[in-house]
Amino acid sequence: MTRSMESLAEKLWRARTWGGQAPVEAADGLATVEDAYRVQRKIEARSSMSRFGWKVGATSEAAQQSLDSDGPVSAPMHTPFCFESPASVTVFPGQSASVECEFAFRFSHNLPPRTVAYCLDEVLEAVGGLLPAIEVVGGRFEDGLGRIGQQRLIADMSAHTAFVYGQERYDWRATDAKSHGVSLYRNGGAVRHGVGSNALGDPLLVLHWIANHLSLRGESIEAGQVVTTGTCTGITPVTHADQFVADFRTLGQVEVTIAEQPT
């Protein structure tokens, strides 16, 4: 099993850094969700990159159905793939690149692993600021993001490709994130509208989920790290040279232009 995990991690990391796809059957040896998270850590070890924070995905019913996942998933985000808006993000052809509008939060205090579960108030007390964001997602398996199943999704860094964030707001407690609206524009035209409650009913509940999810796995959220909480506007496929603007109203805008890596 260890050898097959190493092989899968190598294939997925090469696809992420050099393009192409990993064969679907390369993940046939994944027996459990925990095996899939172990592949993530092996990919991270290969990258030797610092953590910018964490992503949480599959937090909406629509996303779970689309990805064939029975609940939320997580993955580390690494600094070289995280950008301040406005940004240009390069994607590889054939990897089902898409964008999602998300609420993200920067932590000002550590949440280390422990035996007792964190309550919501403890998690929120550790939050310093809110950032409007766009996540670029993609699939490194041959079937892309089409119902790949929870284990393959997790092993593939939960589909994380890049993260683009807007101006941080420190008065975030005055914002009702679950009812706050966001609109996505592509090349000047509106394509999606959504609200924070599309992410697990409330983005703050996503923070509670990941704090305990990581704690159970011996992981922590560290001061300065950012957690992004899942799409509020669904999954929007991209094409070369698309320019996207996510309008979070009073929280500001986030801009990203998609560039395609030549093959």
C-alpha positions as CSV (number, residue, x, y, z in Angstrom):
1,M,0.0,0.0,0.0
2,T,2.8,2.4,0.9
3,R,4.5,1.9,-2.5
4,S,1.2,2.5,-4.4
5,M,0.5,5.7,-2.4
6,E,4.0,6.9,-3.2
7,S,3.4,6.2,-6.9
8,L,0.1,8.0,-6.9
9,A,1.5,11.0,-5.0
10,E,4.3,11.2,-7.6
11,K,1.8,11.0,-10.6
12,L,-0.5,13.7,-9.1
13,W,2.4,16.0,-8.2
14,R,3.9,15.7,-11.7
15,A,0.5,16.5,-13.2
16,R,0.1,19.5,-11.0
17,T,3.5,20.9,-11.8
18,W,4.0,19.8,-15.4
19,G,0.6,19.1,-16.7
20,G,-1.1,16.0,-18.0
21,Q,-3.3,13.6,-16.1
22,A,-2.9,10.6,-13.8
23,P,-4.7,7.4,-14.8
24,V,-7.9,6.8,-12.7
25,E,-6.7,3.3,-11.9
26,A,-3.6,4.7,-10.1
27,A,-5.9,5.3,-7.1
28,D,-7.5,1.9,-7.0
29,G,-5.4,1.0,-4.0
30,L,-7.0,3.7,-1.8
31,A,-9.1,1.7,0.6
32,T,-10.2,4.5,2.9
33,V,-10.5,8.3,3.1
34,E,-7.6,8.3,5.5
35,D,-5.4,6.7,2.8
36,A,-6.4,9.6,0.6
37,Y,-5.3,12.1,3.2
38,R,-2.0,10.2,3.5
39,V,-1.4,10.7,-0.2
40,Q,-1.9,14.5,0.3
41,R,0.8,14.5,2.9
42,K,3.1,12.6,0.5
43,I,2.4,15.2,-2.2
44,E,3.1,18.0,0.3
45,A,6.4,16.4,1.3
46,R,7.4,16.4,-2.4
47,S,6.6,20.0,-2.8
48,S,8.7,21.3,0.0
49,M,6.4,24.4,0.0
50,S,5.2,26.4,3.0
51,R,1.6,26.3,3.9
52,F,-0.4,29.4,3.2
53,G,-3.5,27.8,4.9
54,W,-6.2,25.3,4.2
55,K,-9.0,24.8,1.7
56,V,-12.3,23.2,2.5
57,G,-14.3,21.9,-0.5
58,A,-17.6,20.0,-1.2
59,T,-19.4,22.2,1.4
60,S,-22.5,22.6,-0.8
61,E,-25.0,19.9,-1.8
62,A,-24.5,20.8,-5.4
63,A,-20.7,20.4,-5.1
64,Q,-21.0,17.1,-3.3
65,Q,-23.3,15.7,-6.0
66,S,-21.1,17.0,-8.8
67,L,-17.9,15.5,-7.2
68,D,-19.6,12.4,-5.7
69,S,-18.5,13.2,-2.2
70,D,-20.6,12.5,0.9
71,G,-19.2,15.4,2.9
72,P,-16.7,18.2,3.1
73,V,-13.0,17.6,2.2
74,S,-9.8,19.6,3.0
75,A,-6.3,20.1,1.7
76,P,-3.4,22.4,2.5
77,M,-2.8,25.5,0.3
78,H,0.8,26.3,-0.4
79,T,2.2,29.8,-0.7
80,P,3.4,29.7,-4.4
81,F,-0.2,29.0,-5.4
82,C,-1.8,31.8,-3.5
83,F,-2.0,35.4,-4.9
84,E,-3.3,38.8,-4.0
85,S,-5.9,40.2,-6.3
86,P,-5.7,41.2,-9.1
87,A,-3.8,38.1,-10.3
88,S,-3.2,36.0,-13.3
89,V,-3.3,32.2,-12.8
90,T,-1.9,29.7,-15.2
91,V,-3.8,26.4,-15.7
92,F,-3.0,23.3,-17.7
93,P,-5.2,22.2,-20.5
94,G,-7.3,19.1,-19.9
95,Q,-7.5,19.6,-16.1
96,S,-11.1,20.9,-15.9
97,A,-10.1,24.3,-14.5
98,S,-13.0,26.1,-12.8
99,V,-13.5,29.0,-10.4
100,E,-15.4,29.3,-7.2
101,C,-16.3,32.4,-5.1
102,E,-15.6,31.8,-1.4
103,F,-15.4,33.5,2.0
104,A,-11.9,33.0,3.6
105,F,-10.7,33.8,7.1
106,R,-7.2,34.5,8.4
107,F,-6.5,33.1,11.9
108,S,-4.7,35.2,14.4
109,H,-4.2,32.4,17.0
110,N,-3.1,28.8,16.8
111,L,-5.6,26.0,17.0
112,P,-3.4,23.0,17.8
113,P,-4.6,19.4,17.9
114,R,-6.1,18.2,21.1
115,T,-8.3,15.4,22.5
116,V,-11.3,17.6,23.3
117,A,-13.3,19.0,20.4
118,Y,-13.3,22.7,19.7
119,C,-16.5,24.5,20.2
120,L,-17.6,27.1,17.7
121,D,-16.9,30.1,20.0
122,E,-13.3,28.9,20.5
123,V,-12.7,28.7,16.8
124,L,-14.2,32.1,16.1
125,E,-12.1,33.7,18.8
126,A,-9.0,32.6,16.9
127,V,-10.1,34.4,13.7
128,G,-8.5,37.7,12.9
129,G,-9.9,38.7,9.5
130,L,-12.2,37.9,6.6
131,L,-11.0,37.9,3.0
132,P,-13.2,37.7,-0.1
133,A,-11.7,35.1,-2.4
134,I,-11.7,33.1,-5.6
135,E,-10.4,29.5,-5.7
136,V,-9.3,28.0,-8.9
137,V,-9.9,24.3,-8.9
138,G,-9.0,21.5,-11.3
139,G,-8.7,17.7,-11.6
140,R,-5.5,15.9,-12.2
141,F,-7.1,12.5,-12.9
142,E,-8.0,11.6,-16.5
143,D,-11.7,12.0,-15.8
144,G,-11.3,15.5,-14.5
145,L,-13.7,16.6,-11.8
146,G,-16.6,14.5,-13.1
147,R,-17.9,12.4,-10.1
148,I,-14.4,11.2,-9.3
149,G,-15.4,10.1,-5.8
150,Q,-14.3,11.3,-2.4
151,Q,-11.1,9.3,-2.1
152,R,-9.7,10.4,-5.5
153,L,-10.9,14.0,-4.8
154,I,-9.0,14.1,-1.5
155,A,-5.9,12.5,-2.9
156,D,-5.8,15.1,-5.6
157,M,-5.4,17.9,-3.0
158,S,-9.2,18.2,-2.9
159,A,-9.0,19.7,-6.4
160,H,-7.0,22.8,-5.2
161,T,-5.1,24.7,-8.0
162,A,-4.8,28.3,-6.9
163,F,-6.2,30.8,-4.4
164,V,-6.7,34.6,-5.1
165,Y,-7.7,36.9,-2.2
166,G,-9.0,40.4,-1.8
167,Q,-8.5,43.0,0.9
168,E,-8.7,41.7,4.4
169,R,-11.5,42.9,6.6
170,Y,-10.8,43.0,10.3
171,D,-14.4,44.1,11.2
172,W,-15.7,40.8,9.9
173,R,-17.9,40.1,13.0
174,A,-20.2,42.9,11.7
175,T,-20.9,40.8,8.6
176,D,-23.5,38.1,8.5
177,A,-21.6,35.8,6.2
178,K,-24.4,33.3,5.7
179,S,-26.7,35.9,4.2
180,H,-24.1,37.9,2.4
181,G,-24.4,37.8,-1.4
182,V,-21.7,37.4,-4.0
183,S,-21.8,37.7,-7.8
184,L,-19.4,36.3,-10.3
185,Y,-18.7,38.1,-13.6
186,R,-16.9,36.6,-16.6
187,N,-15.5,39.1,-19.2
188,G,-17.9,41.7,-17.9
189,G,-21.1,39.6,-17.9
190,A,-22.8,38.2,-14.8
191,V,-22.7,34.4,-14.7
192,R,-23.4,33.4,-11.1
193,H,-25.0,34.7,-7.9
194,G,-24.8,33.1,-4.5
195,V,-24.8,33.6,-0.7
196,G,-22.6,32.4,2.1
197,S,-25.2,29.9,3.3
198,N,-24.4,27.8,0.3
199,A,-21.3,26.7,2.2
200,L,-22.5,24.2,4.8
201,G,-25.3,26.6,5.8
202,D,-22.8,29.2,7.1
203,P,-19.1,29.7,6.3
204,L,-18.5,30.0,10.1
205,L,-19.7,26.4,10.5
206,V,-17.0,25.4,7.9
207,L,-14.4,26.9,10.2
208,H,-15.7,24.8,13.1
209,W,-15.7,21.7,10.9
210,I,-12.1,22.0,9.7
211,A,-10.7,22.9,13.2
212,N,-11.9,19.6,14.5
213,H,-11.3,17.7,11.3
214,L,-7.6,18.7,11.4
215,S,-7.3,18.2,15.2
216,L,-8.4,14.6,14.8
217,R,-5.6,14.1,12.3
218,G,-2.9,15.7,14.5
219,E,-2.9,18.8,12.3
220,S,-3.3,22.5,13.4
221,I,-4.4,25.8,12.0
222,E,-1.6,28.2,12.8
223,A,-1.7,31.9,13.3
224,G,-1.4,33.7,10.0
225,Q,-2.9,30.9,8.0
226,V,-6.0,31.3,5.8
227,V,-8.9,28.9,5.6
228,T,-11.2,29.1,2.6
229,T,-14.7,27.7,3.2
230,G,-16.1,26.4,-0.1
231,T,-18.0,27.8,-3.0
232,C,-21.0,30.1,-2.7
233,T,-21.5,30.3,-6.4
234,G,-21.1,26.7,-7.7
235,I,-18.3,25.5,-10.0
236,T,-17.7,27.7,-13.1
237,P,-15.5,26.2,-15.9
238,V,-12.9,28.5,-17.4
239,T,-11.3,29.0,-20.8
240,H,-8.1,30.7,-21.8
241,A,-8.0,34.5,-21.3
242,D,-11.2,34.6,-19.2
243,Q,-11.3,37.4,-16.8
244,F,-13.3,36.9,-13.6
245,V,-14.5,39.4,-11.0
246,A,-16.1,38.2,-7.8
247,D,-18.2,41.0,-6.3
248,F,-18.6,40.6,-2.6
249,R,-20.5,43.9,-2.3
250,T,-19.4,45.7,0.9
251,L,-16.5,43.3,1.3
252,G,-14.9,44.3,-2.0
253,Q,-14.0,42.6,-5.3
254,V,-11.5,39.9,-6.3
255,E,-10.1,39.7,-9.8
256,V,-8.3,36.8,-11.7
257,T,-7.4,36.3,-15.3
258,I,-6.9,32.7,-16.5
259,A,-3.8,31.9,-18.7
260,E,-3.4,28.5,-20.2
261,Q,0.0,26.8,-19.9
262,P,1.3,25.8,-23.4
263,T,1.6,22.0,-23.9
